């Protein structure tokens, strides 16, 4: 399974799995080149699945800044 596939699998478990953003970021940090860009796009999954604006801001501040 590729890092991208693993990142998507982690992202779709959010918000039930509150560690999903951390897991996606870990896959992002391991990736290189195009795969890194692809994994960055999985943040959109987290955004859609977030439980509101505060939840989303918390994710961004904690893992992606």
Beta strands, then each sheet from edge to edge (+ up, - down):
end
